[in-house]
Amino acid sequence: MKLHVNININGIEYQADPSDTVLKAAEKNNVYIPRLCFLKDIHEEGNCRVCSVKIEGQKNLKPACKTMVEEGMRIITDDQEIYDTVTMNLELLTHRHHFECFKCSRENNCEFLDLLRKYSIDNEFTNMYGMFDEDAYYYQDESNVMIIDSSKCILCGRCVSACEKLSGLSVLNFNERGNKTYVGPALFHELSDSGCIYCGKCIGACPTGALREVDQIKEFERDLRNPNKKIVVQVAPAVRAALGEEFGYPIGTNVEGKLFSALKIMGVHELLDTNFAADLTIMEEGTEFINRLQNNDRLPMFTSCSPGWINLLELNYPEYIPNLSSCKSPQQMAGALIKTHYAKKMNLDPKNIVSVSIMPCIAKKAEANRIEMGRDGYRDVDYVLTTRELARIIRRKGIDFANLENSKPFGTLASYTGAGAIFGATGGVMEAALRSVSEILDKKETPIEFKNVRGNSDIKEATYQIAGKDINVAVVHGGAAIIQFLDHLKEGHKQYHFVEFMGCTGGCINGGGQPIVTAKDQEKYDVRKLRASVLYNIDQASTVRKSHQNEFVQNLYRDFLEKPNSKKAHELLHTSYKKRETYQNVE
């Protein structure tokens, strides 16, 4: 097979890999070709024809994303015919799109709007006398987590493919035909009963604002202005690894100091760190695993920190619910402590505390609303803001994020170890647990790093000897990989002892509430690796890197919780899960 082929793009000779498409060959050589429906490895159907190019000797324009390079191929990427064709295709797409850019969640990051500007498409489609099709059918669906608004949809299909290939569930599909076609839950169901696990991969794939999280910014703004409310905010580890992207920082920049400063400027009263609760989770989950291991009780034990994973299990594999750790997620552990221990220390009525979490995940919104996540008529977490929502608040308040001084959270629930920080990356929960479990069982100092469970392979496996016994562990992330692993587990070929599951590929650093990365940048950068490096760097720089060595966690047990898995700990930090029906509203 030839190592390369010779091609000509716009009169310049290049060498290309025979396996390259015209689009890929052009981008390797910094030649611009527009794209819209194309999303590498997810959606490569060539539907929109925005990437049209001219191939000498061939009839009609060709989609660059689907056309393979050939020896001697001569390609034109931009002439009058191509410009007019691309312009016409974009104008046709605007007929369906309802332009409300000033209030759209994607006002600062819309691939469609960027193309309209680049091709000087007039803004004539927004008024009732323009070309926007007022007679077309528009579908809108809203759960308590996310919204589908087909008036913003350009039917590119990226979300449908992402749902199929990343979640493995194919919840979304094209419904109806003709000008009534819309993307929504398959078989004409609603989000709330469709089996959606709220991983948010569809939102990350969408080039417009047709899919978005339920925005809770107004609630936050109102509470900030209420003199009778105490606003307590917790921040997840993965948020600091991605928020900077919203303000022009390179992917993989740690902005935690500026993040905390921005929250203080907004008027937040108390800043906590979810990393502290991650350390607490290891104490509870690690102790639970030790008890199961010693008593040979329902193995393998599954981690329970990812609400998207919990949704998938309850809906599709309820027979494995007994394998789940009973631990709440770090978000909910922190919320429970804020409304009990913290409230008592501050002499506050829990009902006057507004507990807010900043999360990389939209499924956290659903988790906070679960019936069991509260007591005495109040919620442990009142509402959840995604990383994207926080960025919008910072911009709307005119905060000069880039020039903020660095600051830190404060209080007894703010200190954390390196183990707590790495929770946001796939394998992080497992590694943090192994650091403590191995040391507790072996009764001696054990390795800090368990690098076999790191990385972005969909399924990672390792065997470690702990207390003289081989412990088989696995780390699985992304809905499609979870389904594959659980189906394999049913075959019973191998005994696993401990398995970490994350609903999102890459873990929380690639959660459904993180900054949107354009299709082009997804192809250029290893986003998951770059964001995860932030958390591993925090871990590496930490003086304490094992959860059970966090002195503030130790103090919490001494002063309030007594010991891991105590009655008090179970009351506040543990929960139960149950089978749920997909399409539950169908008679």
N, C-alpha and C positions, 0 to 999 in steps of 0.2 A: 504494500500500500504506500502511495506517495506521502512523504512527510509534509508537503505543502503544495498548494496550487498558486498559480500566478493570476492575479485579478487586477482590474483597473477600476478605480473609483474616481469619478469626476476628473479623468485625465491623468491621474497619478497611479503609478504601478505599486502594488502591494503583494506581499505573500500572505496566504491565509491557510488555516488548518482545514483540511478537506471536510471535517465534521462541523464546520462553522456555518451558521446561516449568514445571509448578507448583513442582517442587523448586527450580529455578533462581530463579524469581521470589520464592519464599519466602526463600531464602538471601540474595538481594540486599537484602532488607528485614529481615534478622536475625530471621526467623521460623524456629524450629527444626523440622525434619522429620528423623526418623532415617533412616539409609541403611545398607546393608550390601553388597549385591551391586553397587551402582552405582559405576563408576569412569569418570570423564568421558573421552570419546573412545576409551575402550578397551572397556568392558563396560557397555552401557546397555540390558539386556534386561528388567529389571523382574522377575527371577525370585523374589526372596525375599519380596516384598510387605511388607517392614518399613517402607517409606515410604508406606504406605497413608493416603489422605486421603478426606474425604467431599466430594462435589460436589453442591450443591443441585440437585434436579431430575433427578439421574442415579441409576440403580439400582446397588447394590453399591459398595464402596469401590474407589478407583482408585489405581494406583501413581503417585506424584507424579513419579517420574523419567521416566515415559513419557507422561504426560498433558500436552498443550499447553494453555496459557492461551487463553481466549476472552473476547471482550467481555461484560462483565456477569457473569462467572463468580463464584460465591460458594463459598468453600472453607473447610472446617473441618479443622484439622490435629490437634486433640487433644480428643476427648470420650471418654465411657466406652466407646462401641462401638469407636472407633479404638484406644484403650488396650488393651482386651481382645483385639482382633484382633492387634495388634502383639505383645502379650505371648504369645499363643498361638503365633504364627509363630516367635518366638524360642525358646519351649519346645520346639517341634517340632524346631528345628535342634539343640538340645542333645542330643537322643536319640542322635545319631551321634557327638557330640564327646566324646572322652576327656579329662577335665579333669585335667591334671597341671601346673597353673599355676606351682607353685613351682619347677619345673625346666624350664619352657618357655622357648624363646628369645624369645618375645614377651610375657613376663610383665609388662613395663613398657609395652608398646605393642601391645595387642590390641584391635582394633576390636570384635570379638565380645564379649569380656569387658566392655568399657566399656558396651555396650548392655545386657548382662545386669544389670549393676549399676544402670544408669539406670532400668530397668524392674523393679527389685527381684525378679528371678527367683531363687527359692530355690536354694541350692546342694545340691539333693537328687539331682542326676543323676550324682554322682561315685561313689556306692557301688554295690556289686554288686546291691543290692536295689532300686535306683532305676530310672529310666527309660532309662539308657544301654543301648543295644541290644547286648548281649553276643553275640547270635547273628548280627549282620550281618557281612559280609565286610569285612575291613580289609586294605588293601594297604600294604606298606612296601618302599621301594626305596632303597638307599644306594650311591652311587658314592664315590669318594675326595674328592668335592667337595661334594655336596649330598644332602639326604635328602627323600624324599616319605613322609609319614606320614598315610594317609587317615583314621586314627582322630581326627585333629584337623580334618579337612576338612568343610566344611558345604555343599559342592557349589554354591558361588555362581557359579563359572565365570570369575571375574576372571583367574585365572592362565592359563586356556586362551586367553582373548581377548588377554591381554598377549603370550603366546608367539606367537600368530598375527600380531598387528599390529605388535609392536615387534621381534621377532627375524626375522619373515618366514618362519619354518620350521615352525610348527604341530607342534612335537614333542609337546605335551601335548594330551590329549583325554579325553572321558568314555568309559570302558570298562565293559562289562557293562550290566545293566539292573536295575531294581528296587532291593531293599536291598543288592544286590551292586555297585551302581554306584560307581565310584571314578575319580578323576582320576589319570592316569599317562601315560607315553609311549604315543603312538598305536600301534595294532596290537599291543598287549600286549607291547611290548619293554621292556627295562630301560634305565635312564638311561645306563649305560655303553656301550650299543650303539645308542642311539636317534638319534644325530646332534645331541644337545644340545650347544650351544657354551658353556654355563655363563655366559651374560650375566647371569643372575639376575633378569631382569625379572619372572619369575613369583613370586619371593620378595617383591619389592617390591609386587606386586599383591595378594598373599594377605592377608586380614584376620585370619587366625589364625596358628598355628605349623605348619600342615600342610606347608609347604615351608620349608626352612632350610638353612644351610650346615653342613657337617661341623665340629663344634666341636672345636678343639684346645687349649682352655684348660687341661685337665688336664696335657697334655704340658708346657706352658709353666710351670705351677705346680711340677711335679716338678723341672724343670731349674733353676728358681730356687733350689731347696733343695739342689741337688747341689753340694757344695764343689769337685768336680773339673771343673766346667763353667764356661766363660766365656760369658756371655750377651751377644750383640751384636745389637742391634735397629736395623733401618732403618725409616724412616717415609716413606710416599709423600706427594706434595704434596697430593692431594685429601683426605687424612684430616683435616688441620688445618682444612679448609673446612667440615667436616660434623660432627665429633665433638661439638662443643658442643651440637648439637640433642638429644643424648641426656641432657643435663643442664639443659635448659630455656632454652638460649640461642636467640635468633632465628636462623632460617635465614640463612646468609650471614655468620656470625661466625667470625673467625680466632681459634682457641684454641691455636695451636702452642706458645706459651710454657707453658701449663698442661699440655698434652699431654706435653711433655718432662719437666716436673716430676713428673707422675704416674708415668712410667716409671722415673724415678730412685728414687722412693719405693718402688716395687715391688722394687727391688734389681737392676735391669738394670745390667750392668757398663759397657757402651759403647753410646752412642747415635750413630747415623749418620743421614744424611739422603739419601733416595733422590733428592732433587733434584740432588745431586752427580753421581750416576750418570746422571741425565737430561742434564746438561751433557756428560758423557762420551759418551753415546749420540749427541748431536749431532755431536761430533767424528768418531765412527766412521761414522755414517750419512751425515753431510754429505760426508765424504771419499769414501765409496762412491758417492754420487750424482754428485759432481764427476767421478770416474773414468768412470762410465757415460756421463755427458754428453759428456765429451771424446772417449771412444772409441766413441760411438754404440752402446753395449751395452745390450741388453734394457730398453727404456723402454716405458711409464713404470715408474719404480721405486716400489714400495709400501713404506710404513713397516711395521715389524714389532714395535711396542711393546705391542700389545693382544692378549693371549692368546685372548680370545673371537673376535676377528677371525681370528687364525691358525687356530683350530679350524674356523671357517666355511670358510676357504679350503681347508684340507687335506681337508675332508670333501666340499665341494661344487664347488670350482673349482680342482682340482689343476693344471690346465693353466697357471695363473698363478703357480705356485710360483716359477719362475725370475725373476719380477718382484719378488719379495720381497727386501727388504734382508736380508742375512745377520746383521744385528745382533741380539743378544739384547735383551730388554727391560731397562729400568733396574734392575728388581728383580734379575734374574739377573746383570747386570753387577756390581752391588754385592755380590751373594752370592759371585761368583767372586773378587772382590778381597778380600773378608773372609777367605776360606779360603786365599788365597795371599799376596798382598802384605802384607795386614794381619797375618796370622798370623806371617809372617816378621819383620815389624817388632816385634811384641810377643813374639817368641820362644815361640810357642805351637804345639802340635800341632793341626792343623786338626780332628782328630777330637775334640778337647776343646772346640772352639768350637761353640756352639749359635747358628746364624744364623737369626734370626727377622725376618720382615717384617710390618709393619702395612699392610694394603692395603685399598682401597675396592672390591675385586673378588674374587669367588669363583673366577673362572677362574684366578687366580694360584695357587690351591692345586694345580690340575692342572698348571700350567706348572712349578711347583717340583718336581713328581714326574716330569717327563719324563726319560727315560733319559739323554739327552745333557746334562742340567743338573747335572753333577757329575763327579768324577774320583777315582781311587784309593780307591774304596769309600765315599765320603761325598758328601752332597748339598751343593750350594752354598748353597741355602736349605733349612733343615731343616723348617720349617713356616711357614705363613702364617696370621696372624690378621686377620680383617676389622675394620673400624671398629666394627661392632656387638659383636664379641667383646671388643675392647679396652674398650669401655664397660662390658660386663658384669663384666670383671675389676676395673675401677676401683670399681664399686659394691660388689662382693663384698668387696673389701678395705677398705671403709669410708673411702675417700679422699674428702675434702671438695673435690671438683674446683673448685667455684666460687671457693673461697678460697685456691687454690694461688698461690704466687708464680710469675712467669714465669721460665723458664730456657731455655737453648739447648743443642743437641747440641754435641759437641766432637770434636776429632780431625781428621786430614788428609782424611777422607772426608765431612766435614760441611758444608763451605763450598759455596755455590751462587750462581748468578746468577739474575736475573729470568727468563731464558729457561728455566732448569730448573724454576722454579716453575709456569709456565703449561702444562707438560706435562699437567696434570690436566684441562684443559678442551679440548673439541673445537676443533681448529685450532691448539692450542698447540704440538704437535710440529712442524707445518708452519711456523708463524711462527718458532719458535726456530731451525729449520734454515735458513730463508731469511735470518735475521739474519746467520748466520755464512757461509753459502755465498755470498751476494751480496758480502760484504765480502772474502772470500778471492779470489773470481774477479775482482771489479772492482778489486782492489788499492787500495781507498780506503774511507773511512768511508761507510757506506750507512745507510739508514733503520733505526731500531730497531723500529718498529711496522709490521706488515703487517695492517691491520685488515680487509681484505677476506676474510680466512680466519677471522675471528671470527664469533660468533653461532651460533644454534641451528637455522638452516635445515638440512634433512637433507643436502643436497648443496650445497656452496659451490665456486665456481670463480673463478679469477683468473688474469691474465696479467701477468708482471713481466719487465722487460728486465734481463737479467743478462749481463754480458760481451758486450754488443751483440747478444744473442739473446733472442727472446721465449720465455719459459719458462711453459708452461701447467701450472697446478697445480689440484688439487681436494682437498676435505676432505669425507669421507663418514663419517657415524656412525649406528649402529643397524643391526641385521641386515637389516631390510626395505629400508633405503636402500642398503646394500651390494649386495644382490642386484639391485636396480634399476640401480645404477651399473655393475656388472660385465656385466649383460646388455646395457646400452647400449654399453659399451666394446667388446664383441664385434662390434658393427655397424661399428666403425672410422670413424665420421664425424669424429672429432677426434683429433689427436695430443696426448696428455698426456705430461708429463715426470716429474712427481712427484705422488703421491697419498697422503694420510694417511687411514687407516682406523681407526675405533674401534668395537669391538663394541657398546658401550652408547651410547644416545642422550645427547648432551651430553658424552660422554667419561667419564673416570674420576670426575669429581665426581658423576656419577649412576650409579656402578657398583653391581653387585649385592650388594656387601658394605657399602654405606653405610647410615646410619640409615633406618629405614622411615618414610616420610611418609604419613600417613593419606590416604584418598581425598578427604576434605573439604579438607585442606590442599593437596593436589596441585591442586585446582581453584582455590584461593584465591591461591597463590603460584607464581611462576615459579622453581621450585626450582633448575633448572639455571643460570639467569642469576644468581641470588643467590649460589650456591656458587662459580660461576666468578669472580664479582667479587672474591672473597677473593684468588684467585691473581693476577688482574690488578693488584690493589692492591699485593700483595707485589712484583710485577714493577716497577710504577711507582715504588715507594719504594726499589728496589735501586740501589746506586751502580754496579754492573756488570750489564749486561743482555744480554750476548752470551756464549754458552757458550765460545767460543774464547779469551775474555779471562779466564776463571777461572784464577787463578794456581796454584791447587792442582791443577787438571787439568793445567796445563802442567808442573808439578813431577812429577806422576805419570808423564807421558810421558818426561820427562828422566831420572827415577830408575829407572823400571821397564818401561814399555811401549814406549819408544823413539820411536815416532811413530804417528799414526792409521793403521789398517789394516796395521800391521807384522805380522810372523809371530807375535810374542808376543801382540799385541792380538787377532789372529784366533784363536789358541789359547784365549784366556780369554773374549773378549767377543763372539764370533760363533758361529753354529751353522748347522744346515741343517734343512730341513723336508721332509716327504714326504706323499704321498697316503695318506689313511686311508679305510677303507670304513665307510659308515653301515650299521647292522644287520650288523656284521661277524660276529656269532655265528650268523647264519642259514645253514643248509646249503643 
